[in-house]
Amino acid sequence: MKLAIAAMFVVGLCAAPVQAAETSCGESVRLSVDPPSRLDDVAATLRRRLAAAGEKKPSVERDGAAALRVVLPPGARDSLLTRPAKIEFRLVAKSADEPGAEAFPRLDGGTERVEPQILLDEERLRQIRVKSEPNPAGGAPIVAIAFHLETQGVNNLLTGTLQAVGRRLAILVDDRIIADPVLRGPVASLTGEISGGFTLASAEELVALLANGRLRGRVAILSRQPAPCVTH
């Protein structure tokens, strides 16, 4: 009798229902977009980015007048949704109170004011790639973004720097000044590279995002929650 009771108890344990753990397929992220007039442009860019990351049906929907609801795939970084992915060349302002000058943070700390005119941006760059070389001083490798310029880009840069010899040219990546070399002469090169402040991972991410266009607005994460898996 004792054996029979024990056997029944074991069967009862085996037959007990198992509580299934909740699963999610990434995160449902709510984003603010500033200015709201750029909402559709930003949504289109995010769909391209998600598609490039392997999402067959990117989920990017309006969520109010100035927000989007986006499903961020498992393992994807927030920067896929928020990184501007832009490069700009501008002259450093002649004075701190120059009309229209804008202040941007510097890679080495502090801020610098630059002129509003953009002499060159990422839309004029071609064959963008990551360049990595050993560091002669040891440690992490020296990482740069190498590129070719299209003809119009060369002309714009030449025209913009022709009368600016002796001034500094600010190179901005994602609204941060990473270099500001003194112009020793007009710039008319067909190729160039940008170094400073890059890790190999951040440079590779930037190159991948540049292929899908910059975000035409400032994007910030408002909230996030697990996204339910959808079966088809």
Backbone as numpy.savetxt, mean C-alpha at the origin, in Angstrom:
# Nx Ny Nz CAx CAy CAz Cx Cy Cz
-23.04 -57.70 35.03 -23.88 -56.49 35.03 -23.01 -55.23 35.03
-21.95 -55.26 35.81 -21.06 -54.11 35.85 -20.42 -53.85 34.50
-20.03 -54.94 33.80 -19.42 -54.80 32.48 -20.40 -54.20 31.48
-21.66 -54.65 31.56 -22.69 -54.16 30.64 -22.93 -52.66 30.85
-22.95 -52.25 32.10 -23.16 -50.84 32.41 -21.99 -50.01 31.88
-20.77 -50.55 32.07 -19.59 -49.84 31.59 -19.62 -49.72 30.08
-20.04 -50.79 29.39 -20.11 -50.77 27.94 -21.12 -49.74 27.46
-22.27 -49.66 28.13 -23.29 -48.69 27.76 -22.78 -47.27 27.94
-21.98 -47.06 29.01 -21.45 -45.74 29.30 -20.47 -45.30 28.20
-19.65 -46.24 27.75 -18.69 -45.94 26.68 -19.42 -45.60 25.40
-20.46 -46.39 25.07 -21.24 -46.11 23.87 -21.87 -44.73 23.94
-22.37 -44.39 25.14 -23.00 -43.09 25.32 -22.01 -41.95 25.06
-20.76 -42.12 25.50 -19.74 -41.10 25.27 -19.45 -40.94 23.78
-19.36 -42.07 23.09 -19.05 -42.02 21.66 -20.17 -41.39 20.86
-21.39 -41.55 21.34 -22.54 -41.07 20.58 -22.85 -39.61 20.86
-22.20 -39.03 21.86 -22.50 -37.64 22.20 -22.13 -36.72 21.05
-22.97 -35.74 20.74 -22.67 -34.82 19.63 -21.43 -33.99 19.91
-20.63 -33.75 18.88 -19.41 -32.96 19.00 -19.72 -31.53 18.60
-19.35 -30.57 19.45 -19.60 -29.16 19.18 -18.62 -28.67 18.11
-19.12 -28.24 16.96 -18.25 -27.78 15.88 -17.76 -26.36 16.18
-16.47 -26.15 15.97 -15.90 -24.81 16.18 -16.36 -23.88 15.06
-16.59 -22.63 15.42 -16.97 -21.65 14.40 -15.80 -21.39 13.47
-16.10 -21.28 12.21 -15.05 -21.01 11.24 -15.35 -19.69 10.53
-14.31 -19.07 10.04 -14.49 -17.84 9.27 -13.54 -17.86 8.09
-13.88 -17.10 7.08 -13.05 -17.01 5.88 -12.56 -15.57 5.75
-11.56 -15.22 6.54 -11.05 -13.86 6.51 -11.82 -12.96 7.45
-11.76 -11.67 7.18 -12.41 -10.68 8.03 -13.28 -9.74 7.21
-14.40 -9.38 7.78 -15.25 -8.35 7.20 -14.80 -7.03 7.82
-14.24 -6.16 6.98 -13.63 -4.93 7.47 -14.42 -3.72 6.96
-14.75 -2.82 7.87 -15.43 -1.58 7.49 -14.39 -0.48 7.38
-14.38 0.22 6.24 -13.38 1.24 5.96 -14.02 2.60 5.77
-13.37 3.64 6.28 -13.78 5.00 5.97 -13.00 5.47 4.75
-13.62 6.31 3.94 -12.97 6.85 2.74 -13.11 8.37 2.77
-11.98 9.06 2.67 -11.96 10.51 2.69 -11.16 11.01 1.48
-11.78 11.83 0.62 -13.15 12.35 0.69 -14.17 11.31 0.20
-15.41 11.41 0.67 -16.44 10.45 0.25 -16.69 10.42 -1.25
-16.36 11.52 -1.93 -16.57 11.56 -3.38 -15.69 10.54 -4.11
-14.67 10.02 -3.44 -13.76 9.04 -4.03 -14.15 7.60 -3.73
-15.32 7.43 -3.14 -15.73 6.10 -2.69 -15.70 5.07 -3.83
-16.28 5.41 -4.97 -16.34 4.46 -6.08 -14.96 4.18 -6.66
-14.12 5.21 -6.73 -12.75 5.02 -7.22 -11.97 4.07 -6.31
-12.09 4.29 -5.01 -11.39 3.44 -4.04 -11.91 2.01 -4.12
-13.23 1.85 -4.24 -13.83 0.51 -4.34 -13.28 -0.24 -5.55
-13.17 0.45 -6.68 -12.67 -0.18 -7.90 -11.21 -0.63 -7.72
-10.40 0.22 -7.07 -9.00 -0.13 -6.84 -8.88 -1.33 -5.91
-9.69 -1.35 -4.85 -9.64 -2.47 -3.91 -10.07 -3.78 -4.57
-11.03 -3.72 -5.47 -11.43 -4.94 -6.19 -10.27 -5.46 -7.04
-9.54 -4.55 -7.69 -8.38 -4.97 -8.49 -7.31 -5.58 -7.60
-7.08 -4.97 -6.46 -6.06 -5.49 -5.54 -6.42 -6.88 -5.03
-7.68 -7.05 -4.65 -8.12 -8.35 -4.12 -8.07 -9.42 -5.22
-8.44 -9.05 -6.44 -8.37 -10.00 -7.55 -6.93 -10.41 -7.81
-6.01 -9.45 -7.74 -4.59 -9.75 -7.95 -4.05 -10.64 -6.83
-4.67 -10.55 -5.64 -4.25 -11.37 -4.51 -4.85 -12.77 -4.56
-5.68 -13.03 -5.58 -6.22 -14.37 -5.76 -7.69 -14.54 -5.47
-8.39 -13.46 -5.10 -9.81 -13.55 -4.83 -10.60 -13.59 -6.14
-11.33 -14.67 -6.39 -12.08 -14.79 -7.64 -13.29 -13.85 -7.67
-13.92 -13.66 -6.51 -15.06 -12.75 -6.42 -14.84 -11.77 -5.28
-14.03 -10.73 -5.51 -13.75 -9.77 -4.44 -15.02 -9.15 -3.88
-15.11 -9.09 -2.56 -16.28 -8.52 -1.90 -15.96 -7.12 -1.41
-16.45 -6.12 -2.16 -16.26 -4.71 -1.81 -17.59 -4.01 -2.04
-18.24 -3.59 -0.96 -19.57 -3.00 -1.06 -19.64 -1.67 -0.32
-20.52 -0.78 -0.79 -20.79 0.45 -0.06 -21.43 0.13 1.28
-21.06 0.91 2.30 -21.66 0.75 3.63 -21.88 2.15 4.21
-22.84 2.85 3.66 -23.08 4.23 4.04 -22.50 5.19 3.02
-22.59 6.47 3.33 -22.19 7.49 2.37 -20.69 7.67 2.26
-19.95 7.23 3.28 -18.50 7.46 3.26 -17.71 6.25 3.75
-18.28 5.06 3.54 -17.61 3.85 4.03 -17.82 2.68 3.08
-16.92 1.71 3.19 -16.99 0.48 2.41 -16.92 -0.70 3.36
-17.51 -1.81 2.94 -17.40 -3.07 3.67 -16.65 -4.03 2.75
-15.50 -4.52 3.21 -14.62 -5.34 2.37 -14.27 -6.62 3.12
-14.21 -7.74 2.40 -13.76 -8.99 3.00 -12.27 -9.13 2.72
-11.48 -9.12 3.79 -10.03 -9.27 3.69 -9.70 -10.76 3.79
-9.03 -11.33 2.79 -8.76 -12.78 2.79 -7.89 -13.21 3.96
-7.97 -14.47 4.37 -7.12 -14.97 5.45 -5.65 -14.77 5.12
-4.90 -14.28 6.08 -3.47 -14.11 5.90 -3.06 -12.82 5.22
-4.02 -12.06 4.67 -3.69 -10.81 3.98 -3.42 -9.71 4.99
-2.52 -8.81 4.65 -2.18 -7.70 5.53 -3.17 -6.55 5.34
-3.37 -5.76 6.40 -4.26 -4.60 6.33 -3.84 -3.62 5.23
-2.54 -3.57 4.96 -2.02 -2.63 3.96 -2.59 -2.89 2.57
-3.09 -4.09 2.33 -3.75 -4.39 1.06 -4.94 -3.45 0.85
-5.56 -3.04 1.95 -6.73 -2.17 1.89 -6.41 -0.70 2.12
-5.34 -0.41 2.83 -5.11 0.96 3.27 -3.88 1.63 2.67
-2.95 0.87 2.12 -1.71 1.48 1.62 -1.98 2.29 0.35
-1.59 3.56 0.32 -1.87 4.39 -0.87 -1.22 3.87 -2.14
0.02 3.36 -2.05 0.78 2.89 -3.21 0.97 4.01 -4.23
1.69 5.03 -3.80 1.97 6.14 -4.72 3.39 6.64 -4.54
3.93 7.16 -5.62 5.28 7.72 -5.65 5.19 9.10 -6.28
5.80 10.07 -5.66 5.78 11.43 -6.20 7.15 12.08 -6.08
7.50 12.86 -7.10 8.71 13.68 -7.09 8.27 15.14 -7.05
8.68 15.88 -6.02 8.34 17.30 -5.90 9.56 18.08 -5.41
9.61 19.34 -5.77 10.68 20.19 -5.27 10.41 20.58 -3.82
11.47 20.60 -3.02 11.34 21.09 -1.65 11.05 22.59 -1.73
10.13 23.06 -0.89 9.73 24.47 -0.90 10.92 25.38 -0.60
10.93 26.54 -1.22 12.01 27.50 -1.02 12.01 28.05 0.40
10.82 28.19 0.97 10.71 28.70 2.34 9.54 28.02 3.04
9.55 28.08 4.35 8.51 27.41 5.15 7.14 28.01 4.92
7.08 29.29 4.53 5.79 29.95 4.34 5.43 30.10 2.86
6.04 29.30 2.01 5.72 29.38 0.59 4.25 29.00 0.35
3.50 29.83 -0.38 2.07 29.55 -0.61 1.85 28.18 -1.27
0.91 27.42 -0.73 0.56 26.12 -1.30 1.47 24.98 -0.89
2.57 25.28 -0.19 3.49 24.22 0.22 2.81 23.27 1.21
3.14 21.99 1.11 2.55 20.97 1.99 3.65 20.32 2.82
3.33 20.01 4.06 4.28 19.37 4.96 4.08 17.86 4.96
5.18 17.13 4.85 5.15 15.67 4.89 6.23 15.17 5.85
5.99 14.02 6.49 7.01 13.46 7.39 8.21 12.96 6.60
9.38 13.07 7.23 10.61 12.57 6.64 10.95 11.19 7.20
11.64 10.40 6.41 12.06 9.08 6.85 12.96 9.17 8.07
13.81 10.21 8.13 14.76 10.32 9.23 14.22 11.17 10.38
12.92 11.46 10.38 12.30 12.22 11.45 12.03 13.66 11.05
11.09 14.30 11.74 10.74 15.67 11.41 9.85 15.75 10.19
9.65 16.94 9.69 8.81 17.16 8.51 9.54 18.08 7.54
9.07 18.08 6.32 9.62 18.93 5.26 8.47 19.45 4.44
8.55 20.71 4.03 7.51 21.29 3.19 7.94 21.22 1.73
7.01 20.79 0.89 7.32 20.64 -0.53 6.30 21.40 -1.37
6.70 21.72 -2.59 5.80 22.44 -3.48 4.63 21.56 -3.91
3.48 22.16 -4.21 2.30 21.36 -4.58 2.43 20.67 -5.94
3.24 21.22 -6.84 3.36 20.64 -8.17 4.08 19.29 -8.13
3.45 18.28 -8.74 4.04 16.95 -8.83 4.77 16.84 -10.17
6.09 16.73 -10.12 6.88 16.67 -11.35 6.79 15.29 -12.00
6.64 14.28 -11.18 6.59 12.91 -11.68 5.86 12.05 -10.67
5.01 11.14 -11.14 4.38 10.19 -10.22 4.45 8.79 -10.81
3.88 7.84 -10.06 4.02 6.42 -10.44 3.36 6.08 -11.77
2.44 6.91 -12.24 1.78 6.61 -13.51 2.72 6.73 -14.70
3.85 7.42 -14.51 4.83 7.58 -15.58 5.97 6.57 -15.48
5.89 5.68 -14.51 6.96 4.69 -14.33 6.59 3.38 -15.01
7.59 2.72 -15.58 7.40 1.45 -16.26 8.46 0.46 -15.77
8.18 -0.83 -15.99 9.12 -1.90 -15.63 9.60 -1.75 -14.18
8.66 -1.52 -13.30 8.99 -1.34 -11.88 9.34 -2.70 -11.27
10.45 -2.74 -10.56 10.88 -4.00 -9.95 11.63 -3.72 -8.65
11.78 -4.78 -7.86 12.52 -4.69 -6.61 13.98 -5.05 -6.87
14.86 -4.25 -6.35 16.29 -4.49 -6.48 16.88 -4.68 -5.08
17.57 -5.79 -4.87 18.15 -6.08 -3.56 19.63 -6.43 -3.72
20.47 -5.76 -2.94 21.91 -5.99 -3.01 22.47 -6.18 -1.60
23.56 -6.95 -1.47 24.18 -7.13 -0.15 24.65 -5.79 0.41
24.55 -5.66 1.70 24.99 -4.44 2.38 26.48 -4.56 2.70
27.32 -3.69 2.14 28.77 -3.77 2.41 29.10 -3.69 3.89
28.25 -3.01 4.65 28.49 -2.87 6.08 27.94 -4.05 6.88
27.35 -5.01 6.16 26.74 -6.15 6.83 25.30 -5.86 7.21
24.64 -6.86 7.75 23.24 -6.69 8.15 22.28 -6.87 6.99
21.13 -6.20 7.09 20.07 -6.37 6.10 20.53 -5.86 4.73
20.04 -6.48 3.66 20.42 -6.04 2.32 19.88 -4.65 2.01
20.47 -3.99 1.02 19.99 -2.69 0.57 18.91 -2.93 -0.48
17.72 -2.45 -0.20 16.57 -2.70 -1.06 16.16 -1.41 -1.75
15.87 -1.49 -3.04 15.46 -0.32 -3.80 14.36 -0.69 -4.78
13.64 0.32 -5.25 12.66 0.18 -6.32 13.30 0.75 -7.58
13.52 -0.11 -8.57 14.12 0.33 -9.84 13.02 0.47 -10.89
13.21 1.39 -11.85 12.17 1.64 -12.85 12.75 2.29 -14.09
11.95 2.27 -15.16 12.20 3.05 -16.37 11.12 4.12 -16.45
11.43 5.22 -17.10 10.44 6.29 -17.28 9.95 6.30 -18.71
8.66 6.52 -18.87 8.14 6.72 -20.22 8.57 8.09 -20.71
8.46 8.32 -22.02 8.97 9.56 -22.62 8.38 10.80 -21.98
7.07 10.82 -21.74 6.44 11.99 -21.14 6.96 12.22 -19.72
7.22 11.13 -19.02 7.76 11.25 -17.67 9.13 11.90 -17.66
9.98 11.51 -18.63 11.31 12.12 -18.75 11.18 13.60 -19.05
10.30 13.94 -19.98 10.10 15.35 -20.35 9.61 16.18 -19.17
8.66 15.63 -18.42 8.13 16.36 -17.26 9.21 16.62 -16.22
10.01 15.60 -15.96 11.06 15.73 -14.95 12.14 16.70 -15.41
12.49 16.63 -16.69 13.49 17.55 -17.24 13.01 18.99 -17.15
11.77 19.22 -17.58 11.21 20.57 -17.54 11.14 21.11 -16.11
10.73 20.24 -15.20 10.56 20.66 -13.81 11.86 20.94 -13.08
12.95 20.32 -13.51 14.22 20.49 -12.81 15.20 21.41 -13.54
14.83 21.85 -14.73 15.73 22.66 -15.56 16.16 23.94 -14.85
15.21 24.57 -14.18 15.50 25.83 -13.49 15.64 25.63 -11.98
15.87 24.38 -11.57 15.90 24.10 -10.13 17.25 23.55 -9.67
18.28 23.74 -10.48 19.61 23.26 -10.10 20.04 23.92 -8.79
20.54 23.11 -7.86 20.93 23.61 -6.55 19.85 23.44 -5.50
18.65 23.18 -5.93 17.55 22.94 -4.98 17.46 21.45 -4.68
16.62 21.10 -3.72 16.44 19.69 -3.37 15.17 19.13 -3.99
15.26 17.89 -4.43 14.12 17.19 -5.03 13.63 16.15 -4.03
12.41 16.33 -3.55 11.84 15.39 -2.58 11.22 14.20 -3.30
11.57 13.01 -2.83 11.00 11.77 -3.36 10.10 11.20 -2.28
8.81 11.16 -2.57 7.83 10.70 -1.59 7.28 9.34 -1.98
7.22 8.45 -1.00 6.58 7.15 -1.18 5.49 7.04 -0.12
4.26 6.91 -0.56 3.12 6.83 0.36 3.12 8.00 1.35
3.30 9.22 0.80 3.22 10.46 1.57 4.30 10.58 2.65
5.44 9.96 2.41 6.58 10.12 3.31 7.82 10.40 2.48
8.59 11.41 2.86 9.80 11.77 2.13 10.91 10.80 2.52
11.36 10.00 1.56 12.41 9.03 1.87 13.77 9.49 1.37
13.80 10.54 0.55 15.07 11.10 0.08 14.81 12.50 -0.46
15.81 13.38 -0.38 15.68 14.74 -0.92 17.05 15.20 -1.43
17.57 14.56 -2.47 18.89 14.91 -2.98 18.94 16.31 -3.58
20.12 16.92 -3.52 20.34 18.22 -4.16 20.52 18.00 -5.66
19.83 18.80 -6.45 19.93 18.67 -7.91 21.23 19.29 -8.39
22.11 18.46 -8.93 23.38 18.95 -9.48 23.23 19.38 -10.93
22.10 19.03 -11.51 21.81 19.40 -12.89 20.41 18.93 -13.22
19.86 19.32 -14.37 18.52 18.86 -14.76 18.48 17.33 -14.86
17.37 16.74 -14.48 17.23 15.28 -14.51 16.62 14.87 -15.84
17.37 14.06 -16.60 16.88 13.62 -17.91 17.13 12.13 -18.12
17.22 11.39 -17.04 17.52 9.96 -17.13 16.29 9.15 -17.53
16.52 8.08 -18.27 15.44 7.17 -18.66 15.18 6.12 -17.59
16.10 5.97 -16.66 15.96 4.98 -15.60 16.24 5.62 -14.26
15.83 4.96 -13.22 16.11 5.47 -11.88 15.79 4.42 -10.84
16.11 4.72 -9.62 15.75 3.83 -8.51 15.59 4.64 -7.25
14.77 4.13 -6.35 14.48 4.79 -5.09 14.87 3.83 -3.98
15.70 4.29 -3.08 16.11 3.45 -1.96 15.93 4.21 -0.66
15.87 3.46 0.41 15.71 4.07 1.73 14.38 3.71 2.35
14.43 3.11 3.51 13.20 2.82 4.23 12.45 1.58 3.80
13.01 0.83 2.84 12.33 -0.37 2.36 12.90 -1.63 3.02
12.03 -2.53 3.41 12.42 -3.91 3.63 12.09 -4.65 2.35
12.60 -5.85 2.20 12.29 -6.61 0.99 10.79 -6.84 0.88
10.14 -7.14 2.01 8.70 -7.41 2.00 7.90 -6.16 1.64
8.26 -5.00 2.21 7.50 -3.78 1.93 7.70 -3.33 0.49
8.91 -3.53 -0.05 9.17 -3.16 -1.45 8.39 -4.06 -2.40
8.36 -5.34 -2.13 7.61 -6.28 -2.98 6.13 -5.97 -2.93
5.63 -5.62 -1.74 4.22 -5.27 -1.61 3.90 -4.02 -2.41
4.76 -3.01 -2.32 4.54 -1.76 -3.04 4.50 -2.00 -4.54
5.44 -2.76 -5.07 5.47 -3.05 -6.51 4.19 -3.77 -6.93
3.73 -4.72 -6.12 2.50 -5.44 -6.45 1.29 -4.51 -6.47
1.22 -3.59 -5.51 0.08 -2.68 -5.42 0.11 -1.62 -6.52
1.31 -1.18 -6.90 1.42 -0.17 -7.94 0.79 -0.63 -9.26
0.80 -1.92 -9.49 0.24 -2.46 -10.73 -1.27 -2.26 -10.82
-1.91 -1.99 -9.68 -3.37 -1.85 -9.66 -3.83 -0.42 -9.41
-2.90 0.53 -9.43 -3.27 1.93 -9.25 -3.31 2.36 -7.80
-3.01 3.64 -7.56 -3.02 4.17 -6.20 -4.44 4.32 -5.68
-4.59 4.36 -4.38 -5.88 4.67 -3.76 -6.13 6.16 -3.90
-7.23 6.53 -4.52 -7.56 7.94 -4.74 -8.33 8.53 -3.58
-7.90 8.21 -2.39 -8.53 8.74 -1.19 -7.83 8.16 0.02
-8.06 8.74 1.19 -7.46 8.24 2.43 -8.39 7.19 3.02
-7.84 6.04 3.29 -8.63 4.91 3.76 -8.16 4.51 5.16
-9.11 4.31 6.07 -8.78 3.90 7.43 -9.76 2.82 7.87
-9.28 1.93 8.72 -10.12 0.84 9.23 -10.96 1.33 10.41
-12.27 1.14 10.31 -13.20 1.54 11.36 -13.53 0.39 12.30
-13.76 -0.79 11.75 -14.11 -1.95 12.56 -13.84 -3.22 11.76
-13.83 -4.34 12.46 -13.59 -5.62 11.78 -14.24 -6.74 12.58
-14.61 -7.80 11.88 -15.20 -8.97 12.51 -14.97 -10.16 11.58
-15.04 -11.39 12.11 -14.84 -12.55 11.24 -15.87 -12.58 10.12
-15.42 -12.97 8.95 -16.33 -13.09 7.80 -16.77 -14.53 7.66
-18.06 -14.80 7.60 -18.52 -16.19 7.45 -18.12 -16.77 6.12
-17.86 -18.05 6.12 -17.52 -18.74 4.86 -18.77 -18.86 4.02
-18.63 -18.64 2.73 -19.74 -18.74 1.80 -19.52 -19.92 0.89
-20.48 -20.83 0.82 -20.35 -21.98 -0.06 -21.21 -21.78 -1.30
-20.72 -22.25 -2.42 -21.45 -22.07 -3.69 -21.90 -23.43 -4.20
